[in-house]
Amino acid sequence: MNSSFTRRQLIVGGMGLAGAGLLAACSSTGGGAATRAPVSAAPTPSLGKPSVEATLRVGVDQVDLGGVTASTWLYDGVLPGKELRAKSGDVLAIRVENALPVDTSVHWHGIRLHNAADGVPGLTQDPIAAGDSFSYTFRAPDPGTYFFHPHSGVQIDRGLYAPLIIEDPAEPGGYDAEWVLVLDDWTDGVGKSPDDILAEFKAQNGTVSTGMNHDMGGMGGMGSSPLGDVGDIRYPYYLINGRIPKSPRTLTAKPGQKARIRIINAAADTLFRVALGGHVMTVTHTDGFPVQQAETRALYLAQGERVDVLVTLGDGVFPLVASAEGKGGQGLALVRTGSGAAPSATVRPAELDADPLLLTALMPADAARLPDQQPDQVEQVTLNGQMQPYAWGMNGTVFGADTPIRTTNGARVRLQMTNMTMMAHPMHIHGHTWSLPQNGGLRKDTVLVLPMQTVTADLQADNPGKWAYHCHNIYHAEIGMMTSLQY
């Protein structure tokens, strides 16, 4: 099955590499490392004896997606990678062994760890060379739903991702089952390779447009969504926990039981609309932090975002669907509490057509709020670019030609992000969580900024280092929609 193309979608075919090298000096391509000066990493603090120790092997493997076999890159030979689980405050020591033919790295997405363990080659560490190993040791201070993935080229668009669950020892629980679901868009080994997709984009590369462009046709993304343009690539498959809809995972429980479902969007280019047929979801957390509970029949989950929901389960077999917003196609898992036939792979629950919840519309639980403080520093950040010619950047330039955002330890920094494109961009900050003052201080590390929207996000500069700040559409980041926060 091949990915398809229109004027508003990526060509997944034919073009060869005809562009310059990677703009993102912090990354290596999937096909080999760029030449770079060694990184002077921040010192590793003394953290004490690890509570969790593991070895992570990164290698080339085959994976069964449910009757479709793909050759790809995996953590420990499985998809998703094996879940890591610890308690808040625990120290984790993870040895990464690179059996790939190229450099790699591991970023612990959403964890407020010390800078040397953040896993961004060119910024916080040298890449892990082929055949080499590297040990990450860090403390995980905040409970919540997180995940890990490479920060090297477009490797996340292969099979390199896995859940990282940090439990709260003080949490009362109150649920009977807990399920962790990882959403993904898939092309590797069944369609165009991610490196070839990036090469095609680079071959079309042009100058970043800095003006507000309201011409949807001129922007060239996928626009069949109330959120505007929502991605560049129509993928052959969309997965939930590594399976295509024709062969879904089945989650089992009893009628009347309460399930906690942790959902992670590990996709490279796809924003999902998520619903569980026949049920209402109660949102309890986003990006690890508790919120004032909100009921919804459907929700949006952008690349890099995570959400926790509680569901009181009915009796029967129910489709849990992650619809690829603006693209067609979907991921599927089944929830079975009783007898009944499984729904078809193309089932569309009515809940998907309810008004989906944007996670940035939530309000924080009182315990998640930062102390009130006026900003010491206000930074205007513009998100720029377009599909044709393909170019994405921040503040009118691309990473490598950018000016880092600089601050001082202890400052409250306000970022005013204005999206001057017709594409929705999930913006991710490393090493910190934002507080969104327009939502009462909602805490998030990944914020979806809609076309022509300005989002105000405060952070407390209490974790010194050089921190990546970028769009979590990996192709946008690799082309140049990235900068850094440094202090």
C-alpha positions in Angstrom: 0.0 0.0 0.0 1.5 3.3 -1.0 1.1 6.8 0.4 -0.8 9.1 -2.0 -0.2 12.7 -3.2 -2.2 15.7 -4.2 -1.1 19.4 -4.5 -1.9 19.6 -0.7 -0.1 16.4 0.3 3.5 15.1 0.2 4.6 13.1 -2.8 5.7 9.7 -1.4 7.4 8.6 -4.6 9.9 9.5 -7.2 12.0 12.5 -6.2 15.6 12.1 -5.3 17.6 14.1 -2.8 18.4 17.5 -4.4 18.7 19.7 -1.4 21.3 20.9 1.0 22.3 19.1 4.2 20.3 19.1 7.5 19.6 22.5 8.8 19.2 21.1 12.3 22.8 20.9 13.6 21.5 19.1 16.7 20.4 16.1 14.7 21.9 13.5 12.5 20.0 12.1 9.6 18.9 8.5 9.5 21.5 7.9 6.9 24.6 9.1 8.8 26.0 11.7 11.1 26.8 15.2 10.0 30.3 16.5 10.8 30.1 18.6 14.0 32.3 19.9 16.8 32.1 17.9 20.1 29.5 19.1 22.5 30.5 20.4 25.9 27.7 18.8 27.9 26.4 20.2 31.2 27.8 18.4 34.3 25.8 15.4 35.6 24.6 16.1 39.2 25.1 13.5 41.9 21.8 11.7 42.0 22.5 8.7 44.3 21.7 5.0 43.6 19.2 4.4 40.8 15.8 2.9 41.6 15.3 1.8 38.0 18.0 0.3 35.8 17.5 -0.9 32.3 19.3 -1.6 29.0 17.8 -0.3 25.8 18.9 -1.9 22.5 18.3 0.1 19.4 18.4 -2.1 16.3 17.1 -3.0 12.8 14.3 -5.5 13.1 11.1 -6.8 11.4 7.8 -6.2 13.0 4.3 -7.7 12.4 1.8 -4.8 12.3 -1.1 -7.3 12.2 -0.7 -9.3 8.9 1.7 -6.7 7.4 5.4 -7.1 8.0 7.7 -4.1 8.0 11.5 -3.9 8.3 12.2 -1.0 10.6 14.2 0.2 13.6 13.0 -0.8 17.1 13.8 -0.7 20.8 14.5 -4.2 22.0 12.8 -5.7 18.9 9.2 -4.7 19.8 6.6 -2.1 18.9 6.0 0.1 20.8 9.2 -0.3 22.8 9.0 -1.9 26.3 7.3 0.4 28.8 9.6 1.9 31.5 7.8 2.6 34.8 9.1 4.3 37.9 7.8 6.4 40.8 8.1 10.2 41.1 11.4 11.1 42.6 13.1 7.9 41.4 16.5 8.0 39.7 16.6 6.0 36.4 19.8 4.7 34.8 19.2 3.6 31.2 22.1 2.2 29.1 21.4 2.6 25.4 23.2 0.2 23.0 23.2 1.4 19.4 23.1 -1.5 17.0 21.8 0.7 14.2 24.1 1.5 11.2 23.8 5.3 12.1 24.0 7.7 15.0 21.1 7.9 17.4 20.0 9.4 20.8 17.2 9.2 23.3 15.0 12.1 24.5 12.9 11.6 27.6 9.9 13.6 26.4 8.3 15.8 29.0 10.6 14.9 31.9 12.1 17.9 33.8 15.5 16.3 34.0 19.0 17.8 34.1 20.3 19.1 30.9 23.1 16.5 30.2 20.5 13.7 30.1 18.0 15.4 27.7 19.2 13.5 24.6 19.6 16.2 21.9 22.8 15.7 19.9 24.6 19.0 19.1 23.0 20.7 22.0 23.3 18.5 25.1 25.4 15.6 24.0 27.4 14.0 21.2 25.3 11.5 19.2 25.5 7.8 20.1 27.6 6.4 17.3 26.8 3.2 15.5 28.1 0.3 17.6 28.6 2.5 20.7 26.6 2.9 23.9 25.6 5.8 26.2 24.1 5.8 29.7 21.4 8.3 30.7 21.0 8.8 34.4 18.3 11.2 35.6 15.7 11.9 38.3 12.0 11.9 37.3 10.5 14.6 39.6 6.9 14.6 38.3 4.3 11.8 38.1 2.6 11.4 34.8 2.4 9.9 31.3 5.5 10.5 29.3 7.4 8.7 26.5 10.9 8.4 24.9 12.1 8.6 21.4 15.2 9.6 19.4 16.1 13.3 18.7 18.2 12.3 15.7 16.9 13.1 12.2 13.4 11.6 11.5 14.1 8.4 13.4 10.9 8.8 15.4 9.0 8.1 12.2 10.3 4.6 12.3 9.4 2.3 15.3 11.6 4.1 17.9 9.3 5.1 20.7 8.1 3.7 24.0 6.0 4.7 27.1 7.6 6.1 30.2 5.1 6.1 33.1 6.0 7.9 36.3 3.6 6.8 39.1 2.5 9.0 42.0 2.9 7.1 45.3 0.2 9.3 46.9 -2.4 8.8 44.2 -5.5 7.1 45.5 -6.2 5.2 42.3 -9.9 4.5 42.2 -9.8 2.5 38.9 -9.9 -1.2 38.1 -7.8 -1.3 34.9 -5.0 0.8 33.5 -4.2 0.8 29.7 -1.4 2.6 27.9 -2.1 3.3 24.3 0.5 4.7 21.8 -0.8 6.3 18.6 1.4 6.4 15.5 1.4 7.0 11.7 3.3 4.4 9.8 5.2 4.2 6.5 8.6 2.6 7.2 9.0 -0.7 5.4 5.6 -0.5 3.7 5.8 2.8 1.9 8.4 5.6 1.5 11.1 5.6 4.1 11.2 8.6 6.5 14.6 9.6 5.2 13.3 9.6 1.6 10.3 11.7 2.7 12.6 14.2 4.3 14.9 14.2 1.3 11.9 15.1 -1.0 10.9 17.9 1.3 14.4 19.2 1.3 14.5 19.1 -2.4 11.5 21.5 -2.4 13.1 23.7 0.3 12.7 27.5 0.0 12.8 30.7 2.0 10.6 30.9 5.1 7.6 33.1 4.6 7.2 35.5 7.5 4.0 37.3 6.7 0.5 36.1 7.7 -0.9 34.2 4.7 -4.6 33.6 4.8 -4.6 31.8 1.4 -5.1 28.1 2.3 -4.4 27.0 -1.2 -1.1 28.8 -1.2 0.0 27.1 2.0 -0.3 23.5 0.7 -1.0 21.4 3.8 -3.9 19.1 4.6 -6.8 21.4 5.4 -10.0 19.2 5.8 -10.2 20.0 9.5 -11.7 22.7 11.7 -8.2 23.2 13.0 -6.9 24.2 9.6 -4.0 22.5 7.9 -2.9 19.6 10.2 -0.1 17.7 8.5 1.9 17.1 5.3 1.8 13.3 4.8 -1.0 10.8 4.1 0.4 7.5 5.6 -0.3 3.9 4.5 -1.4 3.0 8.1 -2.2 4.4 11.5 -1.5 2.3 14.5 -2.6 1.9 18.1 0.1 -0.1 20.1 1.7 -1.3 16.9 -1.3 -2.8 15.1 -3.3 -1.8 12.1 -7.1 -1.6 12.3 -7.6 -5.0 10.6 -5.8 -6.7 13.5 -6.4 -4.5 16.5 -5.2 -5.0 20.1 -8.0 -6.0 22.5 -8.3 -4.5 25.9 -10.4 -6.6 28.4 -12.3 -5.7 31.5 -15.7 -6.3 33.1 -18.8 -4.2 32.7 -19.1 -1.4 35.2 -15.4 -1.3 35.9 -13.5 2.0 35.7 -10.5 2.1 33.3 -7.7 4.6 33.3 -6.4 5.1 29.8 -3.1 6.8 29.2 -2.9 7.9 25.5 0.4 9.0 23.9 0.7 10.5 20.4 4.1 9.4 19.1 3.2 10.2 15.5 5.6 12.2 13.4 3.1 14.1 11.3 -0.4 13.2 12.4 -2.9 14.9 14.8 -5.5 12.4 16.0 -9.2 12.8 16.9 -9.9 10.1 19.6 -13.1 8.6 20.9 -14.3 5.4 22.6 -17.6 4.3 21.0 -20.6 4.3 23.4 -18.7 6.1 26.2 -17.9 9.4 27.7 -14.3 10.1 28.7 -13.4 12.0 31.8 -10.1 13.8 31.2 -7.9 13.8 34.4 -4.4 14.7 33.2 -2.6 16.2 30.3 1.2 16.0 29.7 1.5 14.5 33.1 -0.2 17.2 35.2 -3.7 16.9 36.8 -6.5 19.1 35.5 -10.0 20.0 36.7 -11.8 16.9 35.4 -13.7 17.5 32.2 -16.1 15.1 30.4 -16.0 14.8 26.6 -17.1 12.3 23.9 -14.0 13.0 21.8 -10.7 14.9 22.0 -7.8 16.0 19.8 -4.3 14.8 20.6 -1.4 16.4 18.8 2.0 15.0 18.2 3.9 14.8 21.5 0.8 15.4 23.6 -0.4 12.9 26.2 -3.7 12.6 28.0 -5.1 10.5 30.8 -8.9 9.7 30.8 -11.2 7.7 33.1 -14.0 5.6 31.5 -16.8 3.6 33.2 -17.1 0.7 30.9 -20.3 -0.6 29.4 -21.2 -4.2 28.4 -20.1 -5.4 25.0 -17.3 -4.7 22.5 -16.5 -1.1 21.7 -14.1 0.6 19.2 -11.5 2.9 20.5 -10.7 5.0 17.4 -7.8 7.4 16.7 -8.9 9.1 13.5 -6.1 10.8 11.5 -7.4 14.4 11.5 -7.7 15.9 8.0 -6.2 12.8 6.3 -8.7 9.9 6.3 -7.6 6.6 7.8 -7.5 5.7 11.5 -6.0 3.6 14.2 -8.2 1.1 16.1 -8.2 -0.8 19.4 -11.1 -2.8 20.9 -12.4 -2.7 24.4 -14.2 -6.0 25.3 -16.2 -6.4 28.4 -18.7 -9.0 27.2 -19.9 -11.0 24.2 -20.5 -9.6 20.8 -18.9 -9.3 17.3 -15.9 -7.0 16.8 -16.7 -3.9 14.7 -15.1 -3.5 11.3 -11.7 -1.9 10.8 -13.4 1.2 9.3 -16.0 1.7 12.1 -16.6 5.3 12.9 -18.2 5.9 16.3 -20.7 8.7 16.5 -18.6 10.2 19.3 -16.0 11.2 16.8 -18.4 13.7 15.3 -19.1 15.3 18.7 -17.3 18.6 19.3 -13.8 17.3 20.2 -12.0 18.8 23.2 -8.7 20.7 22.7 -6.4 19.9 25.6 -5.4 23.6 25.8 -9.0 24.4 26.8 -8.6 22.5 30.1 -8.1 24.2 33.5 -5.5 23.0 35.9 -6.0 21.3 39.2 -4.9 23.6 42.0 -1.9 21.4 42.8 -0.6 21.8 39.3 -0.4 25.6 39.2 2.8 27.5 39.4 2.9 30.2 42.0 1.5 33.5 40.7 4.2 35.8 39.4 4.5 38.5 36.8 6.9 37.7 34.0 10.4 39.1 34.3 10.9 38.7 30.6 8.5 38.6 27.6 9.6 37.0 24.3 7.7 37.3 21.1 7.9 34.1 19.1 6.5 33.7 15.5 5.9 30.5 13.8 6.6 30.9 10.1 6.6 28.9 6.8 4.6 27.2 4.1 4.3 24.0 2.1 5.4 25.4 -1.3 8.3 25.9 -1.4 8.7 23.7 1.7 10.0 25.8 4.6 9.3 26.1 8.3 11.0 28.2 10.9 10.7 30.4 14.0 11.1 34.1 14.2 11.7 34.4 10.5 14.6 32.0 10.3 15.6 28.4 10.6 17.5 26.5 13.3 21.2 26.9 12.8 20.7 30.5 11.7 18.5 31.3 14.7 19.2 33.5 17.8 18.6 31.4 21.0 16.2 32.8 23.6 18.4 33.7 26.6 17.3 34.2 30.2 18.7 34.0 33.7 18.2 31.3 36.4 15.1 32.1 38.5 13.4 34.3 36.0 9.7 33.9 35.0 9.8 33.9 31.2 6.7 34.6 29.1 6.6 33.3 25.5 4.0 34.7 23.2 3.7 32.3 20.3 2.0 33.6 17.3 1.3 31.2 14.5 1.6 33.1 11.2 0.9 30.0 9.1 -2.2 28.1 8.1 -0.8 25.0 9.7 -1.5 23.9 13.3 1.9 23.4 15.1 2.4 21.3 18.3 5.2 23.3 20.1 7.3 21.4 22.6 9.7 22.8 25.3 12.4 20.6 26.8 13.3 20.5 30.5 10.3 22.6 31.6 6.5 22.7 31.6 4.7 25.8 30.5 1.9 27.4 32.5 -0.8 28.9 30.3 -2.2 32.0 32.0 -5.2 32.2 29.7 -6.3 28.8 31.1 -5.7 29.5 34.8 -2.1 28.2 34.6 -2.7 24.9 32.8 0.6 23.0 32.8 1.8 21.5 29.5 5.1 20.8 27.7 3.4 20.4 24.3 1.0 23.1 23.1 -1.0 23.0 19.9 -0.9 26.5 18.4 -3.7 26.9 15.7 -3.4 29.0 12.6 -3.3 32.7 13.2 -3.6 32.1 16.9 -1.4 33.5 19.7 -0.8 31.3 22.8 0.9 32.8 25.9 3.0 30.4 27.8 5.0 31.1 31.0 7.8 29.0 32.4 9.9 29.1 35.5 13.6 29.2 34.5 14.7 26.8 37.3 16.6 24.2 35.3 19.7 25.7 33.7 21.0 24.4 30.4 20.6 24.6 26.7 17.0 23.4 25.9 15.4 22.6 22.6 12.2 24.3 21.7 10.5 23.2 18.5 7.5 22.0 16.6 6.8 18.3 17.3 6.0 17.6 13.6 9.4 16.0 13.0 9.6 17.2 9.4 8.9 20.8 10.4 11.6 20.6 13.1 14.1 19.0 10.8 13.6 21.6 8.1 14.1 24.4 10.7 11.2 25.1 13.0 13.3 24.9 16.1 15.3 27.2 18.4 16.7 26.9 22.0 16.2 28.4 25.4 19.6 28.9 27.1 20.6 30.1 30.6 
